[in-house]
């Protein structure tokens, strides 16, 4: 899906820069004036009328130049995220369970959740004799799980899946590992105060919109995060969507579509 979005974007004369990081965000008089991006070998400055950011809101604040007041910087440093790693496995097996995903609470294993990709869509796994599972581990950047080699993580996932009787290790065909940094905002006791300070400060920049789970520091599902991006684009064209209200009712957008509402 994302590749198709990128393809359409490029067809409409968009410029897509992959493998770049925003290293500085220049501002003046409550407006973002330019951003500095880097691809490790060189830096480039880009200017625009408006900016939409999906980076973690903590990084957004800390890359502003000039720097925000000390209390805003400290509030951003007091906000934390959890990461996760996924061992994506292909197996020659029948359906292990009838759901799209299941959470695993057994104290015997470290698995947090298992995705059954064929149940999302048969287009994702067209071979009737194979399955693809995403075995997810919740972690923090730099900890034991995050730092495991791909080979060891795949071995751990296979061992634990077999231990809870979802698969047989002998059915394993292939696999790879995906690591997602700052995937989950941490709702600790101090986050309401800190995120309020950060968002009130960022609201001063009239040509900046922060979107998505990381950008809003809000535990949205993927459909909600995509919707905040669509609403942000519409706001640039004159709409007045309140992005903070997305997922306020805890509904899934795909469920609303299926029900015809």
Buried (B, 14 or more C-beta within 10 A) or exposed (E): EEEEEEEEEEEEEEEEEEEBEBEBBBBEEEBBBBBBBBEEEEEEEEEEEBBBBBBBBBBBBBBBBEEBEEEBBEBBEBBBBBBBBBBBBBBEBEEBEEEEBBEBEEEEBBBBBBBBBBBEEEEEBEEEEBBBBBBBBBBBEEEEBBEBEBEEBBBBBBEBBBBBEBBEEEBBEEBEBEBEEBBBBEEEEEBEEBBEBBBEBBEEBEBBBBBBBBBBBBEBBEBBBBBBBEBBBEBBEEEEBEBEEBBEEEEEBEEEEEEEE
